[in-house]
Structure formats: structure tokens, C-alpha cells
Amino acid sequence: MTYALNFNREELLSIQIDYAKINFKPEQLSLIKTISKLICEQISIPHLAMRSTAWFALIEW
């Protein structure tokens, strides 16, 4: 069985803009890039949108 993920284009653009406004420490940025790279290999989502999503998930954790 195959699934297709479709993301809301406006939401992706919005979250990418949010990501561009964040100032990361080098160790935070490294972690975010690693997480987003792994996820982007599995699903088709822009890297910046995934990085922003990972960041917002991590700050809640």
C-alpha cells in the first residue's frame, strides 16, 4: 500500500518564513539540519519547512 502526503502550500511558505527569522546556536542548527535531512529523505517536503517544524517540535520538548 502506498500513501501520498500533500501539504498546504501556504502553510509551508509561512513556516519557512518563520524559520528564516530564528537565530540558532551552532549546536541547535546542527541538530535541526540532521533531523530534517532524515525526514526529507522519507517524505517530499521542502527542507526549510521541515527544519522549522523540527525546531518548533524541539522547543516544546
C-alpha distance matrix in Angstrom:
0.0 3.8 6.8 10.3 13.4 16.6 19.8 23.2 25.3 28.5 27.4 26.3 29.8 31.5 30.1 30.9 34.4 34.7 33.6 36.4 39.0 38.4 40.7 39.2 40.9 40.0 38.3 36.2 35.2 34.2 31.9 30.3 29.8 28.2 25.8 24.8 24.4 22.0 19.8 20.2 18.9 15.5 15.4 17.4 20.4 24.1 25.8 28.6 26.4 24.6 28.0 29.4 26.6 27.0 30.8 30.7 28.5 30.9 34.1 32.9 32.4
3.8 0.0 3.8 6.8 10.1 13.2 16.5 19.9 21.8 25.2 24.2 22.9 26.3 28.2 26.9 27.5 31.0 31.5 30.5 33.0 35.8 35.4 37.8 36.4 38.3 37.4 35.9 33.7 32.5 31.7 29.6 27.7 27.0 25.8 23.4 22.0 21.6 19.6 17.2 17.1 16.0 12.7 12.2 13.8 16.9 20.5 22.4 25.2 23.1 21.5 25.0 26.4 23.8 24.5 28.2 28.3 26.4 28.9 32.0 31.1 30.8
6.8 3.8 0.0 3.8 6.6 9.8 13.0 16.4 18.6 21.8 20.6 19.6 23.0 24.8 23.5 24.4 27.9 28.2 27.5 30.2 32.7 32.4 35.0 33.8 36.0 35.4 34.0 31.5 30.3 29.9 27.8 25.6 25.1 24.3 21.7 20.0 20.2 18.4 15.5 15.4 15.2 11.8 10.3 11.8 14.3 18.0 20.2 22.6 20.2 18.8 22.4 23.4 20.8 21.8 25.4 25.2 23.5 26.3 29.1 28.2 28.2
10.3 6.8 3.8 0.0 3.8 6.4 9.9 13.2 15.1 18.4 17.7 16.5 19.8 21.8 20.9 21.6 24.9 25.6 25.0 27.5 30.2 30.2 33.0 32.1 34.5 34.0 33.0 30.4 28.8 28.8 26.9 24.3 23.8 23.5 21.0 18.7 19.0 17.9 14.8 14.0 14.4 11.4 8.9 9.2 11.6 15.2 17.8 20.1 17.6 16.8 20.6 21.4 19.1 20.6 24.0 23.8 22.7 25.6 28.2 27.5 28.0
13.4 10.1 6.6 3.8 0.0 3.8 6.5 10.1 12.2 15.3 14.1 13.1 16.5 18.3 17.2 18.2 21.5 22.0 21.6 24.2 26.7 26.7 29.6 28.9 31.4 31.1 30.2 27.4 26.0 26.3 24.4 21.6 21.3 21.3 18.6 16.3 17.2 16.4 12.9 12.2 13.5 10.8 7.6 7.7 9.0 12.6 15.2 17.1 14.3 13.6 17.4 17.9 15.6 17.4 20.7 20.3 19.4 22.4 24.8 24.2 25.0
16.6 13.2 9.8 6.4 3.8 0.0 3.8 6.8 8.8 12.0 11.5 10.8 13.9 15.8 15.5 16.5 19.5 20.4 20.4 22.8 25.2 25.8 28.9 28.7 31.6 31.5 31.0 28.0 26.4 27.1 25.5 22.3 22.1 22.8 20.2 17.4 18.6 18.5 15.0 13.7 15.6 13.6 9.9 8.7 9.0 12.0 15.1 16.3 13.4 13.8 17.5 17.5 15.5 18.0 20.9 20.2 20.0 23.2 25.2 24.7 26.0
19.8 16.5 13.0 9.9 6.5 3.8 0.0 3.8 6.0 8.8 7.8 7.2 10.5 12.1 11.8 13.1 15.9 16.7 17.0 19.4 21.7 22.4 25.7 25.7 28.7 29.0 28.7 25.5 23.9 25.1 23.6 20.1 20.2 21.4 18.8 15.8 17.6 18.0 14.5 13.3 15.9 14.4 10.7 9.2 7.8 10.1 13.2 13.7 10.4 11.4 15.0 14.3 12.7 15.6 18.1 17.2 17.5 20.8 22.4 22.1 23.7
23.2 19.9 16.4 13.2 10.1 6.8 3.8 0.0 3.8 5.6 5.4 6.3 8.8 10.0 10.8 12.5 14.6 15.6 16.7 18.8 20.7 21.9 25.4 26.0 29.3 29.9 30.0 26.6 25.0 26.7 25.3 21.7 22.0 23.7 21.2 18.2 20.2 21.1 17.6 16.3 19.3 18.0 14.3 12.5 10.6 11.8 14.9 14.5 11.2 13.2 16.2 14.9 13.7 17.1 18.9 17.6 18.5 21.9 22.9 22.6 24.8
25.3 21.8 18.6 15.1 12.2 8.8 6.0 3.8 0.0 3.8 5.5 5.1 6.3 8.6 10.1 10.7 12.6 14.4 15.5 16.9 19.2 20.8 24.3 25.1 28.5 29.0 29.4 26.3 24.2 26.0 25.2 21.5 21.3 23.4 21.4 18.1 19.8 21.3 18.2 16.2 19.2 18.7 15.0 12.4 10.2 10.3 13.6 12.9 10.4 13.1 15.8 14.6 14.3 17.7 19.2 18.4 19.9 22.9 23.8 24.1 26.3
28.5 25.2 21.8 18.4 15.3 12.0 8.8 5.6 3.8 0.0 3.8 5.4 5.2 6.1 8.7 9.9 10.7 12.5 14.4 15.6 17.3 19.3 22.9 24.2 27.8 28.8 29.4 26.1 24.3 26.5 25.8 22.0 22.3 24.7 22.7 19.5 21.8 23.4 20.3 18.7 22.0 21.6 18.0 15.7 13.0 12.5 15.3 13.6 11.1 14.2 16.3 14.3 14.4 18.1 18.9 17.7 19.6 22.6 22.9 23.2 25.9
27.4 24.2 20.6 17.7 14.1 11.5 7.8 5.4 5.5 3.8 0.0 3.8 5.4 5.0 6.1 8.5 9.9 10.5 12.3 14.4 15.8 17.2 20.9 21.9 25.4 26.5 26.8 23.3 21.9 24.1 23.0 19.3 20.0 22.3 20.0 17.1 19.7 21.1 18.0 16.9 20.4 19.8 16.5 14.8 11.7 11.6 13.8 12.1 8.9 11.7 13.7 11.4 11.0 14.8 15.6 14.1 16.0 19.1 19.4 19.5 22.1
26.3 22.9 19.6 16.5 13.1 10.8 7.2 6.3 5.1 5.4 3.8 0.0 3.8 5.4 5.3 6.2 8.7 10.0 10.6 12.5 14.8 16.0 19.4 20.1 23.5 24.1 24.5 21.3 19.4 21.4 20.5 16.8 17.0 19.3 17.4 14.1 16.5 18.2 15.2 13.7 17.3 17.1 13.9 11.9 8.5 7.9 10.2 8.7 5.7 8.8 11.1 9.5 9.6 13.1 14.2 13.6 15.4 18.1 19.0 19.6 21.9
29.8 26.3 23.0 19.8 16.5 13.9 10.5 8.8 6.3 5.2 5.4 3.8 0.0 3.8 5.6 5.2 6.4 8.8 10.0 10.8 13.0 15.1 18.5 19.8 23.4 24.1 25.1 22.0 19.8 22.2 21.9 18.1 18.1 21.0 19.5 16.2 18.3 20.6 18.1 16.2 19.7 20.1 17.0 14.6 11.2 9.4 11.4 9.1 7.5 11.2 12.5 10.7 12.0 15.3 15.6 15.3 17.7 20.1 20.4 21.5 24.0
31.5 28.2 24.8 21.8 18.3 15.8 12.1 10.0 8.6 6.1 5.0 5.4 3.8 0.0 3.8 5.4 5.2 6.4 8.8 10.1 11.3 13.4 17.0 18.6 22.3 23.6 24.6 21.2 19.5 22.3 21.8 18.0 18.8 21.7 20.0 17.1 19.8 21.9 19.3 18.1 21.8 22.0 19.0 17.1 13.6 12.1 13.4 10.5 8.5 12.0 12.7 10.0 11.2 14.7 14.4 13.3 16.1 18.6 18.3 19.2 22.1
30.1 26.9 23.5 20.9 17.2 15.5 11.8 10.8 10.1 8.7 6.1 5.3 5.6 3.8 0.0 3.8 5.4 4.9 6.2 8.8 10.1 11.2 14.8 15.8 19.4 20.6 21.2 17.7 16.3 18.9 18.1 14.4 15.5 18.3 16.4 13.8 16.8 18.7 16.3 15.5 19.3 19.5 16.9 15.6 11.8 10.5 11.0 8.1 5.8 8.8 9.2 6.2 7.5 10.9 10.7 9.9 12.6 14.9 14.9 16.0 18.6
30.9 27.5 24.4 21.6 18.2 16.5 13.1 12.5 10.7 9.9 8.5 6.2 5.2 5.4 3.8 0.0 3.8 5.4 5.0 6.4 9.0 10.4 13.6 14.7 18.2 19.0 20.0 16.9 14.8 17.3 17.3 13.5 13.8 17.0 15.8 12.8 15.3 17.9 15.9 14.5 18.2 19.1 16.7 14.9 11.2 8.7 8.8 5.4 4.9 8.4 8.3 6.5 9.0 11.6 11.4 11.8 14.5 16.2 16.5 18.3 20.5
34.4 31.0 27.9 24.9 21.5 19.5 15.9 14.6 12.6 10.7 9.9 8.7 6.4 5.2 5.4 3.8 0.0 3.8 5.4 5.2 6.8 9.4 12.8 14.7 18.5 19.7 21.2 18.2 16.2 19.2 19.5 15.9 16.4 19.8 18.9 16.2 18.7 21.4 19.6 18.3 21.9 22.9 20.5 18.6 14.9 12.3 12.4 8.7 8.7 12.0 11.3 8.9 11.7 14.3 13.1 13.2 16.5 17.9 17.5 19.4 22.0
34.7 31.5 28.2 25.6 22.0 20.4 16.7 15.6 14.4 12.5 10.5 10.0 8.8 6.4 4.9 5.4 3.8 0.0 3.8 5.5 5.4 7.0 10.8 12.6 16.4 18.2 19.3 16.0 14.7 18.0 17.8 14.3 15.7 19.0 17.7 15.6 18.6 21.0 19.2 18.6 22.3 23.1 20.9 19.7 15.9 13.8 13.3 9.6 9.0 11.6 10.4 7.2 9.9 12.3 10.4 10.1 13.6 14.9 14.0 15.9 18.7
33.6 30.5 27.5 25.0 21.6 20.4 17.0 16.7 15.5 14.4 12.3 10.6 10.0 8.8 6.2 5.0 5.4 3.8 0.0 3.8 5.4 5.5 8.8 9.9 13.6 14.9 16.0 12.8 11.1 14.3 14.3 10.9 12.1 15.5 14.6 12.6 15.4 18.0 16.7 16.1 19.7 20.9 19.2 18.1 14.4 12.1 10.6 7.0 7.5 9.4 7.3 5.0 8.6 10.1 8.3 9.3 12.5 13.2 12.9 15.4 17.6
36.4 33.0 30.2 27.5 24.2 22.8 19.4 18.8 16.9 15.6 14.4 12.5 10.8 10.1 8.8 6.4 5.2 5.5 3.8 0.0 3.8 5.7 8.2 10.2 13.8 14.9 16.9 14.3 12.0 15.3 16.2 13.1 13.5 17.2 17.1 14.9 17.2 20.2 19.3 18.2 21.6 23.2 21.5 20.1 16.4 13.4 12.0 8.3 10.0 12.3 10.0 8.5 12.2 13.5 11.6 12.9 16.2 16.5 16.1 18.8 20.9
39.0 35.8 32.7 30.2 26.7 25.2 21.7 20.7 19.2 17.3 15.8 14.8 13.0 11.3 10.1 9.0 6.8 5.4 5.4 3.8 0.0 3.8 6.7 9.7 13.3 15.3 17.3 14.6 13.2 16.8 17.5 14.7 15.9 19.5 19.2 17.5 20.1 22.9 21.9 21.3 24.8 26.2 24.5 23.2 19.5 16.8 15.4 11.7 12.7 14.8 12.4 10.2 13.6 14.8 12.1 12.8 16.4 16.5 15.2 17.9 20.4
38.4 35.4 32.4 30.2 26.7 25.8 22.4 21.9 20.8 19.3 17.2 16.0 15.1 13.4 11.2 10.4 9.4 7.0 5.5 5.7 3.8 0.0 3.8 6.2 9.9 12.2 13.9 11.0 10.1 13.9 14.4 12.0 13.7 17.1 16.8 15.8 18.5 21.1 20.4 20.3 23.7 25.1 23.9 23.2 19.6 17.2 15.1 11.8 12.8 14.0 10.9 9.0 12.3 12.6 9.5 10.7 14.1 13.5 12.1 15.3 17.3
40.7 37.8 35.0 33.0 29.6 28.9 25.7 25.4 24.3 22.9 20.9 19.4 18.5 17.0 14.8 13.6 12.8 10.8 8.8 8.2 6.7 3.8 0.0 3.8 6.9 9.5 11.7 9.6 9.0 12.7 13.8 12.3 13.9 17.1 17.5 17.0 19.4 22.0 22.0 22.0 25.1 26.8 26.0 25.5 22.1 19.6 17.0 14.0 15.7 16.3 12.8 11.8 15.0 14.5 11.2 13.1 16.1 14.6 13.2 16.8 18.3
39.2 36.4 33.8 32.1 28.9 28.7 25.7 26.0 25.1 24.2 21.9 20.1 19.8 18.6 15.8 14.7 14.7 12.6 9.9 10.2 9.7 6.2 3.8 0.0 3.8 6.2 8.0 5.9 5.8 9.3 10.4 9.5 11.3 14.1 14.8 14.9 17.1 19.5 19.9 20.3 23.1 24.9 24.6 24.6 21.4 19.2 16.1 13.8 15.6 15.3 11.6 11.4 14.2 12.8 9.7 12.3 14.6 12.5 11.8 15.6 16.3
40.9 38.3 36.0 34.5 31.4 31.6 28.7 29.3 28.5 27.8 25.4 23.5 23.4 22.3 19.4 18.2 18.5 16.4 13.6 13.8 13.3 9.9 6.9 3.8 0.0 3.8 5.5 5.2 6.3 8.7 10.1 10.7 12.3 14.4 15.6 16.5 18.3 20.4 21.4 22.1 24.5 26.4 26.6 26.9 24.0 21.9 18.6 16.7 18.7 17.9 14.1 14.5 16.9 14.9 12.0 14.8 16.5 13.7 13.1 16.9 17.0
40.0 37.4 35.4 34.0 31.1 31.5 29.0 29.9 29.0 28.8 26.5 24.1 24.1 23.6 20.6 19.0 19.7 18.2 14.9 14.9 15.3 12.2 9.5 6.2 3.8 0.0 3.8 5.4 5.2 6.2 8.8 10.0 10.6 12.4 14.4 15.4 16.4 18.7 20.2 20.8 22.7 25.1 25.6 25.9 23.4 21.3 17.7 16.5 18.9 17.8 14.0 15.4 17.8 15.4 13.3 16.6 17.9 15.1 15.4 19.1 18.7
38.3 35.9 34.0 33.0 30.2 31.0 28.7 30.0 29.4 29.4 26.8 24.5 25.1 24.6 21.2 20.0 21.2 19.3 16.0 16.9 17.3 13.9 11.7 8.0 5.5 3.8 0.0 3.8 5.5 5.1 6.3 8.7 10.0 10.8 12.5 14.4 15.5 17.0 18.7 20.0 21.6 23.7 24.6 25.5 23.2 21.6 18.0 17.2 19.1 17.3 13.8 15.4 17.1 14.1 12.3 15.7 16.1 13.0 13.8 17.3 16.2
36.2 33.7 31.5 30.4 27.4 28.0 25.5 26.6 26.3 26.1 23.3 21.3 22.0 21.2 17.7 16.9 18.2 16.0 12.8 14.3 14.6 11.0 9.6 5.9 5.2 5.4 3.8 0.0 3.8 5.4 5.2 6.2 8.6 10.0 10.7 12.2 14.2 15.7 16.8 18.0 20.2 21.9 22.4 23.2 20.6 19.1 15.7 14.6 16.0 14.4 10.8 11.9 13.5 10.7 8.6 11.9 12.6 9.7 10.4 14.0 13.4
35.2 32.5 30.3 28.8 26.0 26.4 23.9 25.0 24.2 24.3 21.9 19.4 19.8 19.5 16.3 14.8 16.2 14.7 11.1 12.0 13.2 10.1 9.0 5.8 6.3 5.2 5.5 3.8 0.0 3.8 5.4 5.1 6.1 8.5 9.9 10.5 12.0 14.3 15.4 16.0 18.2 20.4 20.7 21.0 18.4 16.5 12.9 11.8 14.0 12.6 8.9 10.7 12.9 10.6 9.0 12.6 13.8 11.6 12.7 16.2 16.0
34.2 31.7 29.9 28.8 26.3 27.1 25.1 26.7 26.0 26.5 24.1 21.4 22.2 22.3 18.9 17.3 19.2 18.0 14.3 15.3 16.8 13.9 12.7 9.3 8.7 6.2 5.1 5.4 3.8 0.0 3.8 5.5 5.2 6.2 8.7 10.1 10.6 12.6 14.5 15.3 16.8 19.2 20.2 20.9 18.9 17.3 13.5 13.5 15.7 13.7 10.5 13.1 14.7 11.8 11.2 15.0 15.3 12.9 14.8 18.0 17.1
31.9 29.6 27.8 26.9 24.4 25.5 23.6 25.3 25.2 25.8 23.0 20.5 21.9 21.8 18.1 17.3 19.5 17.8 14.3 16.2 17.5 14.4 13.8 10.4 10.1 8.8 6.3 5.2 5.4 3.8 0.0 3.8 5.5 5.2 6.2 8.6 10.0 10.9 12.5 14.2 15.8 17.5 18.6 19.8 17.9 17.0 13.5 13.6 15.0 12.3 9.5 11.9 12.7 9.2 9.1 12.7 12.2 9.8 12.2 15.0 13.7
30.3 27.7 25.6 24.3 21.6 22.3 20.1 21.7 21.5 22.0 19.3 16.8 18.1 18.0 14.4 13.5 15.9 14.3 10.9 13.1 14.7 12.0 12.3 9.5 10.7 10.0 8.7 6.2 5.1 5.5 3.8 0.0 3.8 5.5 5.3 6.1 8.5 10.1 10.7 11.9 14.3 15.9 16.2 17.1 14.7 13.6 10.3 10.0 11.2 8.8 5.7 8.2 9.3 6.3 6.4 10.1 10.2 8.8 11.1 13.9 13.5
29.8 27.0 25.1 23.8 21.3 22.1 20.2 22.0 21.3 22.3 20.0 17.0 18.1 18.8 15.5 13.8 16.4 15.7 12.1 13.5 15.9 13.7 13.9 11.3 12.3 10.6 10.0 8.6 6.1 5.2 5.5 3.8 0.0 3.8 5.6 5.2 6.0 8.6 10.0 10.2 12.2 14.6 15.2 15.7 13.7 12.2 8.5 9.2 11.3 9.0 6.5 9.9 11.3 8.9 9.7 13.3 13.5 12.5 14.9 17.6 17.1
28.2 25.8 24.3 23.5 21.3 22.8 21.4 23.7 23.4 24.7 22.3 19.3 21.0 21.7 18.3 17.0 19.8 19.0 15.5 17.2 19.5 17.1 17.1 14.1 14.4 12.4 10.8 10.0 8.5 6.2 5.2 5.5 3.8 0.0 3.8 5.6 5.2 6.4 8.8 10.0 11.0 13.2 14.7 16.0 14.7 14.2 10.7 12.2 13.7 10.7 9.0 12.5 12.9 9.9 11.4 14.9 14.1 12.9 15.9 18.1 17.0
25.8 23.4 21.7 21.0 18.6 20.2 18.8 21.2 21.4 22.7 20.0 17.4 19.5 20.0 16.4 15.8 18.9 17.7 14.6 17.1 19.2 16.8 17.5 14.8 15.6 14.4 12.5 10.7 9.9 8.7 6.2 5.3 5.6 3.8 0.0 3.8 5.5 5.4 6.4 8.6 10.2 11.4 12.6 14.3 13.0 13.1 10.2 11.6 12.1 8.5 7.7 10.7 10.1 7.0 9.4 12.3 11.0 10.4 13.8 15.5 14.4
24.8 22.0 20.0 18.7 16.3 17.4 15.8 18.2 18.1 19.5 17.1 14.1 16.2 17.1 13.8 12.8 16.2 15.6 12.6 14.9 17.5 15.8 17.0 14.9 16.5 15.4 14.4 12.2 10.5 10.1 8.6 6.1 5.2 5.6 3.8 0.0 3.8 5.4 5.1 5.9 8.5 10.0 10.3 11.3 9.5 9.3 6.5 8.3 8.8 5.4 5.3 8.8 8.6 6.8 9.4 12.1 11.6 11.9 14.9 16.6 16.3
24.4 21.6 20.2 19.0 17.2 18.6 17.6 20.2 19.8 21.8 19.7 16.5 18.3 19.8 16.8 15.3 18.7 18.6 15.4 17.2 20.1 18.5 19.4 17.1 18.3 16.4 15.5 14.2 12.0 10.6 10.0 8.5 6.0 5.2 5.5 3.8 0.0 3.8 5.5 5.1 6.3 9.0 10.2 11.1 10.3 10.1 7.3 10.1 11.3 8.4 8.5 12.2 12.3 10.5 13.0 15.9 15.3 15.3 18.4 20.2 19.6
22.0 19.6 18.4 17.9 16.4 18.5 18.0 21.1 21.3 23.4 21.1 18.2 20.6 21.9 18.7 17.9 21.4 21.0 18.0 20.2 22.9 21.1 22.0 19.5 20.4 18.7 17.0 15.7 14.3 12.6 10.9 10.1 8.6 6.4 5.4 5.4 3.8 0.0 3.8 5.6 5.4 7.0 9.3 11.4 11.4 12.4 10.2 13.1 13.5 10.0 10.7 14.1 13.2 11.1 14.2 16.6 15.2 15.3 18.8 20.0 18.9
19.8 17.2 15.5 14.8 12.9 15.0 14.5 17.6 18.2 20.3 18.0 15.2 18.1 19.3 16.3 15.9 19.6 19.2 16.7 19.3 21.9 20.4 22.0 19.9 21.4 20.2 18.7 16.8 15.4 14.5 12.5 10.7 10.0 8.8 6.4 5.1 5.5 3.8 0.0 3.8 5.3 5.3 6.4 8.8 8.6 10.3 9.1 11.8 11.2 7.7 9.6 12.4 10.8 9.6 13.1 14.9 13.4 14.4 17.8 18.6 18.0
20.2 17.1 15.4 14.0 12.2 13.7 13.3 16.3 16.2 18.7 16.9 13.7 16.2 18.1 15.5 14.5 18.3 18.6 16.1 18.2 21.3 20.3 22.0 20.3 22.1 20.8 20.0 18.0 16.0 15.3 14.2 11.9 10.2 10.0 8.6 5.9 5.1 5.6 3.8 0.0 3.8 5.3 5.2 6.1 6.1 7.4 6.6 10.1 9.9 7.3 9.6 12.5 11.7 11.3 14.5 16.4 15.7 16.9 19.9 21.0 20.9
18.9 16.0 15.2 14.4 13.5 15.6 15.9 19.3 19.2 22.0 20.4 17.3 19.7 21.8 19.3 18.2 21.9 22.3 19.7 21.6 24.8 23.7 25.1 23.1 24.5 22.7 21.6 20.2 18.2 16.8 15.8 14.3 12.2 11.0 10.2 8.5 6.3 5.4 5.3 3.8 0.0 3.8 6.0 7.5 9.1 10.6 9.9 13.5 13.7 11.0 13.0 16.1 15.2 14.4 17.6 19.7 18.6 19.5 22.8 23.8 23.2
15.5 12.7 11.8 11.4 10.8 13.6 14.4 18.0 18.7 21.6 19.8 17.1 20.1 22.0 19.5 19.1 22.9 23.1 20.9 23.2 26.2 25.1 26.8 24.9 26.4 25.1 23.7 21.9 20.4 19.2 17.5 15.9 14.6 13.2 11.4 10.0 9.0 7.0 5.3 5.3 3.8 0.0 3.8 7.0 9.1 11.8 11.8 15.1 14.3 11.6 14.2 16.8 15.1 14.5 18.2 19.6 18.0 19.5 22.8 23.2 22.6
15.4 12.2 10.3 8.9 7.6 9.9 10.7 14.3 15.0 18.0 16.5 13.9 17.0 19.0 16.9 16.7 20.5 20.9 19.2 21.5 24.5 23.9 26.0 24.6 26.6 25.6 24.6 22.4 20.7 20.2 18.6 16.2 15.2 14.7 12.6 10.3 10.2 9.3 6.4 5.2 6.0 3.8 0.0 3.8 6.0 9.3 10.4 13.4 12.0 9.9 13.2 15.2 13.5 13.9 17.5 18.4 17.3 19.3 22.4 22.6 22.6
17.4 13.8 11.8 9.2 7.7 8.7 9.2 12.5 12.4 15.7 14.8 11.9 14.6 17.1 15.6 14.9 18.6 19.7 18.1 20.1 23.2 23.2 25.5 24.6 26.9 25.9 25.5 23.2 21.0 20.9 19.8 17.1 15.7 16.0 14.3 11.3 11.1 11.4 8.8 6.1 7.5 7.0 3.8 0.0 3.8 6.9 9.1 12.0 10.7 9.8 13.2 15.0 13.9 15.0 18.1 19.1 18.7 20.9 23.5 24.1 24.6
20.4 16.9 14.3 11.6 9.0 9.0 7.8 10.6 10.2 13.0 11.7 8.5 11.2 13.6 11.8 11.2 14.9 15.9 14.4 16.4 19.5 19.6 22.1 21.4 24.0 23.4 23.2 20.6 18.4 18.9 17.9 14.7 13.7 14.7 13.0 9.5 10.3 11.4 8.6 6.1 9.1 9.1 6.0 3.8 0.0 3.8 6.4 8.6 7.0 6.6 10.1 11.4 10.7 12.3 15.1 16.0 16.1 18.3 20.6 21.4 22.3
24.1 20.5 18.0 15.2 12.6 12.0 10.1 11.8 10.3 12.5 11.6 7.9 9.4 12.1 10.5 8.7 12.3 13.8 12.1 13.4 16.8 17.2 19.6 19.2 21.9 21.3 21.6 19.1 16.5 17.3 17.0 13.6 12.2 14.2 13.1 9.3 10.1 12.4 10.3 7.4 10.6 11.8 9.3 6.9 3.8 0.0 3.8 5.6 5.4 6.3 8.7 10.2 10.7 12.3 14.4 15.7 16.6 18.4 20.3 21.7 22.8
25.8 22.4 20.2 17.8 15.2 15.1 13.2 14.9 13.6 15.3 13.8 10.2 11.4 13.4 11.0 8.8 12.4 13.3 10.6 12.0 15.4 15.1 17.0 16.1 18.6 17.7 18.0 15.7 12.9 13.5 13.5 10.3 8.5 10.7 10.2 6.5 7.3 10.2 9.1 6.6 9.9 11.8 10.4 9.1 6.4 3.8 0.0 3.8 5.5 5.1 6.1 8.6 9.8 10.4 12.1 14.3 15.2 16.2 18.3 20.2 20.9
28.6 25.2 22.6 20.1 17.1 16.3 13.7 14.5 12.9 13.6 12.1 8.7 9.1 10.5 8.1 5.4 8.7 9.6 7.0 8.3 11.7 11.8 14.0 13.8 16.7 16.5 17.2 14.6 11.8 13.5 13.6 10.0 9.2 12.2 11.6 8.3 10.1 13.1 11.8 10.1 13.5 15.1 13.4 12.0 8.6 5.6 3.8 0.0 3.8 5.4 5.0 6.2 8.6 9.8 10.5 12.3 14.1 15.2 16.6 18.7 20.0
26.4 23.1 20.2 17.6 14.3 13.4 10.4 11.2 10.4 11.1 8.9 5.7 7.5 8.5 5.8 4.9 8.7 9.0 7.5 10.0 12.7 12.8 15.7 15.6 18.7 18.9 19.1 16.0 14.0 15.7 15.0 11.2 11.3 13.7 12.1 8.8 11.3 13.5 11.2 9.9 13.7 14.3 12.0 10.7 7.0 5.4 5.5 3.8 0.0 3.8 5.5 5.2 6.2 8.6 9.9 10.7 12.3 14.2 15.6 17.0 18.6
24.6 21.5 18.8 16.8 13.6 13.8 11.4 13.2 13.1 14.2 11.7 8.8 11.2 12.0 8.8 8.4 12.0 11.6 9.4 12.3 14.8 14.0 16.3 15.3 17.9 17.8 17.3 14.4 12.6 13.7 12.3 8.8 9.0 10.7 8.5 5.4 8.4 10.0 7.7 7.3 11.0 11.6 9.9 9.8 6.6 6.3 5.1 5.4 3.8 0.0 3.8 5.4 5.0 6.0 8.5 9.9 10.4 12.1 14.3 15.6 16.5
28.0 25.0 22.4 20.6 17.4 17.5 15.0 16.2 15.8 16.3 13.7 11.1 12.5 12.7 9.2 8.3 11.3 10.4 7.3 10.0 12.4 10.9 12.8 11.6 14.1 14.0 13.8 10.8 8.9 10.5 9.5 5.7 6.5 9.0 7.7 5.3 8.5 10.7 9.6 9.6 13.0 14.2 13.2 13.2 10.1 8.7 6.1 5.0 5.5 3.8 0.0 3.8 5.4 5.1 6.1 8.7 9.8 10.4 12.3 14.4 15.3
29.4 26.4 23.4 21.4 17.9 17.5 14.3 14.9 14.6 14.3 11.4 9.5 10.7 10.0 6.2 6.5 8.9 7.2 5.0 8.5 10.2 9.0 11.8 11.4 14.5 15.4 15.4 11.9 10.7 13.1 11.9 8.2 9.9 12.5 10.7 8.8 12.2 14.1 12.4 12.5 16.1 16.8 15.2 15.0 11.4 10.2 8.6 6.2 5.2 5.4 3.8 0.0 3.8 5.4 5.1 6.2 8.5 9.8 10.7 12.6 14.4
26.6 23.8 20.8 19.1 15.6 15.5 12.7 13.7 14.3 14.4 11.0 9.6 12.0 11.2 7.5 9.0 11.7 9.9 8.6 12.2 13.6 12.3 15.0 14.2 16.9 17.8 17.1 13.5 12.9 14.7 12.7 9.3 11.3 12.9 10.1 8.6 12.3 13.2 10.8 11.7 15.2 15.1 13.5 13.9 10.7 10.7 9.8 8.6 6.2 5.0 5.4 3.8 0.0 3.8 5.4 5.3 6.2 8.6 10.2 11.0 12.6
27.0 24.5 21.8 20.6 17.4 18.0 15.6 17.1 17.7 18.1 14.8 13.1 15.3 14.7 10.9 11.6 14.3 12.3 10.1 13.5 14.8 12.6 14.5 12.8 14.9 15.4 14.1 10.7 10.6 11.8 9.2 6.3 8.9 9.9 7.0 6.8 10.5 11.1 9.6 11.3 14.4 14.5 13.9 15.0 12.3 12.3 10.4 9.8 8.6 6.0 5.1 5.4 3.8 0.0 3.8 5.5 5.1 6.1 8.7 10.1 10.6
30.8 28.2 25.4 24.0 20.7 20.9 18.1 18.9 19.2 18.9 15.6 14.2 15.6 14.4 10.7 11.4 13.1 10.4 8.3 11.6 12.1 9.5 11.2 9.7 12.0 13.3 12.3 8.6 9.0 11.2 9.1 6.4 9.7 11.4 9.4 9.4 13.0 14.2 13.1 14.5 17.6 18.2 17.5 18.1 15.1 14.4 12.1 10.5 9.9 8.5 6.1 5.1 5.4 3.8 0.0 3.8 5.4 5.1 6.2 8.7 9.8
30.7 28.3 25.2 23.8 20.3 20.2 17.2 17.6 18.4 17.7 14.1 13.6 15.3 13.3 9.9 11.8 13.2 10.1 9.3 12.9 12.8 10.7 13.1 12.3 14.8 16.6 15.7 11.9 12.6 15.0 12.7 10.1 13.3 14.9 12.3 12.1 15.9 16.6 14.9 16.4 19.7 19.6 18.4 19.1 16.0 15.7 14.3 12.3 10.7 9.9 8.7 6.2 5.3 5.5 3.8 0.0 3.8 5.5 5.3 6.5 8.9
28.5 26.4 23.5 22.7 19.4 20.0 17.5 18.5 19.9 19.6 16.0 15.4 17.7 16.1 12.6 14.5 16.5 13.6 12.5 16.2 16.4 14.1 16.1 14.6 16.5 17.9 16.1 12.6 13.8 15.3 12.2 10.2 13.5 14.1 11.0 11.6 15.3 15.2 13.4 15.7 18.6 18.0 17.3 18.7 16.1 16.6 15.2 14.1 12.3 10.4 9.8 8.5 6.2 5.1 5.4 3.8 0.0 3.8 5.6 5.4 6.5
30.9 28.9 26.3 25.6 22.4 23.2 20.8 21.9 22.9 22.6 19.1 18.1 20.1 18.6 14.9 16.2 17.9 14.9 13.2 16.5 16.5 13.5 14.6 12.5 13.7 15.1 13.0 9.7 11.6 12.9 9.8 8.8 12.5 12.9 10.4 11.9 15.3 15.3 14.4 16.9 19.5 19.5 19.3 20.9 18.3 18.4 16.2 15.2 14.2 12.1 10.4 9.8 8.6 6.1 5.1 5.5 3.8 0.0 3.8 5.3 4.9
34.1 32.0 29.1 28.2 24.8 25.2 22.4 22.9 23.8 22.9 19.4 19.0 20.4 18.3 14.9 16.5 17.5 14.0 12.9 16.1 15.2 12.1 13.2 11.8 13.1 15.4 13.8 10.4 12.7 14.8 12.2 11.1 14.9 15.9 13.8 14.9 18.4 18.8 17.8 19.9 22.8 22.8 22.4 23.5 20.6 20.3 18.3 16.6 15.6 14.3 12.3 10.7 10.2 8.7 6.2 5.3 5.6 3.8 0.0 3.8 5.4
32.9 31.1 28.2 27.5 24.2 24.7 22.1 22.6 24.1 23.2 19.5 19.6 21.5 19.2 16.0 18.3 19.4 15.9 15.4 18.8 17.9 15.3 16.8 15.6 16.9 19.1 17.3 14.0 16.2 18.0 15.0 13.9 17.6 18.1 15.5 16.6 20.2 20.0 18.6 21.0 23.8 23.2 22.6 24.1 21.4 21.7 20.2 18.7 17.0 15.6 14.4 12.6 11.0 10.1 8.7 6.5 5.4 5.3 3.8 0.0 3.8
32.4 30.8 28.2 28.0 25.0 26.0 23.7 24.8 26.3 25.9 22.1 21.9 24.0 22.1 18.6 20.5 22.0 18.7 17.6 20.9 20.4 17.3 18.3 16.3 17.0 18.7 16.2 13.4 16.0 17.1 13.7 13.5 17.1 17.0 14.4 16.3 19.6 18.9 18.0 20.9 23.2 22.6 22.6 24.6 22.3 22.8 20.9 20.0 18.6 16.5 15.3 14.4 12.6 10.6 9.8 8.9 6.5 4.9 5.4 3.8 0.0
